[in-house]
Amino acid sequence: MTAEGMRNPYPHSRYVGLIPGGIMNGIAGNMADAPVLDTEYGFDWRTTEYWSPHNAFYLWTVSALERA
């Protein structure tokens, strides 16, 4: 989650910039089906792009936990 913790990767879209609270794509896979995570600040669109489903699932889960 952007703006939480330390050493957050920079998002793929340099035009939008950082979105506090935004959740990035995260771990992706390569051609050998091995996990890939951009930890070198290489602007890899597969791992450092904001993606709406991740944000929606996070909000859904947090609201379900709040009700429980």
C-alpha positions as a LaTeX table, in Angstrom:
\begin{tabular}{lrrr}
\hline
Residue & $x$ (\AA) & $y$ (\AA) & $z$ (\AA) \\
\hline
Met1 & 0.00 & 0.00 & 0.00 \\
Thr2 & 1.48 & 3.30 & $-1.05$ \\
Ala3 & 2.51 & 5.65 & 1.77 \\
Glu4 & 2.61 & 2.81 & 4.31 \\
Gly5 & 5.83 & 1.21 & 5.44 \\
Met6 & 9.25 & 1.83 & 3.96 \\
Arg7 & 10.91 & 1.46 & 0.54 \\
Asn8 & 7.72 & 1.53 & $-1.50$ \\
Pro9 & 8.35 & 0.99 & $-5.22$ \\
Tyr10 & 7.55 & 3.91 & $-7.48$ \\
Pro11 & 4.41 & 3.33 & $-9.56$ \\
His12 & 4.59 & 2.53 & $-13.25$ \\
Ser13 & 2.59 & 5.62 & $-14.26$ \\
Arg14 & 4.92 & 8.53 & $-13.79$ \\
Tyr15 & 2.13 & 10.86 & $-14.95$ \\
Val16 & $-0.22$ & 10.02 & $-12.09$ \\
Gly17 & 2.44 & 9.82 & $-9.40$ \\
Leu18 & 1.91 & 8.32 & $-5.98$ \\
Ile19 & $-1.64$ & 7.66 & $-4.79$ \\
Pro20 & $-1.64$ & 7.39 & $-0.97$ \\
Gly21 & $-3.53$ & 4.24 & $-0.02$ \\
Gly22 & $-3.29$ & 2.80 & $-3.53$ \\
Ile23 & $-2.44$ & $-0.88$ & $-3.89$ \\
Met24 & $-0.10$ & $-1.87$ & $-6.67$ \\
Asn25 & $-0.30$ & $-4.99$ & $-8.81$ \\
Gly26 & 2.30 & $-6.83$ & $-6.74$ \\
Ile27 & 3.85 & $-10.15$ & $-7.69$ \\
Ala28 & 3.64 & $-11.21$ & $-11.34$ \\
Gly29 & 5.05 & $-14.17$ & $-13.25$ \\
Asn30 & 7.60 & $-14.52$ & $-16.03$ \\
Met31 & 7.68 & $-16.93$ & $-19.00$ \\
Ala32 & 9.00 & $-19.72$ & $-16.73$ \\
Asp33 & 6.08 & $-19.11$ & $-14.33$ \\
Ala34 & 8.48 & $-17.90$ & $-11.64$ \\
Pro35 & 7.37 & $-15.04$ & $-9.37$ \\
Val36 & 8.62 & $-11.56$ & $-10.28$ \\
Leu37 & 8.55 & $-8.45$ & $-8.10$ \\
Asp38 & 10.21 & $-5.20$ & $-9.15$ \\
Thr39 & 12.46 & $-4.37$ & $-6.21$ \\
Glu40 & 15.05 & $-2.49$ & $-8.28$ \\
Tyr41 & 12.78 & 0.48 & $-9.13$ \\
Gly42 & 12.75 & $-0.55$ & $-12.80$ \\
Phe43 & 9.19 & 0.70 & $-13.44$ \\
Asp44 & 7.98 & $-2.79$ & $-14.36$ \\
Trp45 & 4.34 & $-2.33$ & $-15.37$ \\
Arg46 & 3.46 & $-5.86$ & $-14.24$ \\
Thr47 & 4.29 & $-5.23$ & $-10.60$ \\
Thr48 & 4.16 & $-1.48$ & $-10.00$ \\
Glu49 & 0.93 & $-0.49$ & $-11.70$ \\
Tyr50 & $-2.08$ & 0.55 & $-9.66$ \\
Trp51 & $-4.88$ & $-1.88$ & $-10.35$ \\
Ser52 & $-8.51$ & $-1.29$ & $-9.37$ \\
Pro53 & $-9.42$ & $-4.92$ & $-8.48$ \\
His54 & $-6.73$ & $-5.02$ & $-5.79$ \\
Asn55 & $-8.04$ & $-1.81$ & $-4.26$ \\
Ala56 & $-11.63$ & $-3.07$ & $-4.43$ \\
Phe57 & $-10.82$ & $-6.44$ & $-2.84$ \\
Tyr58 & $-8.87$ & $-4.71$ & $-0.07$ \\
Leu59 & $-11.79$ & $-2.39$ & 0.73 \\
Trp60 & $-14.23$ & $-5.31$ & 0.58 \\
Thr61 & $-12.10$ & $-7.41$ & 2.96 \\
Val62 & $-11.52$ & $-4.60$ & 5.44 \\
Ser63 & $-15.23$ & $-3.77$ & 5.55 \\
Ala64 & $-16.09$ & $-7.47$ & 6.06 \\
Leu65 & $-13.59$ & $-7.70$ & 8.91 \\
Glu66 & $-15.02$ & $-4.55$ & 10.47 \\
Arg67 & $-18.50$ & $-6.09$ & 10.54 \\
Ala68 & $-17.24$ & $-9.38$ & 12.03 \\
\hline
\end{tabular}
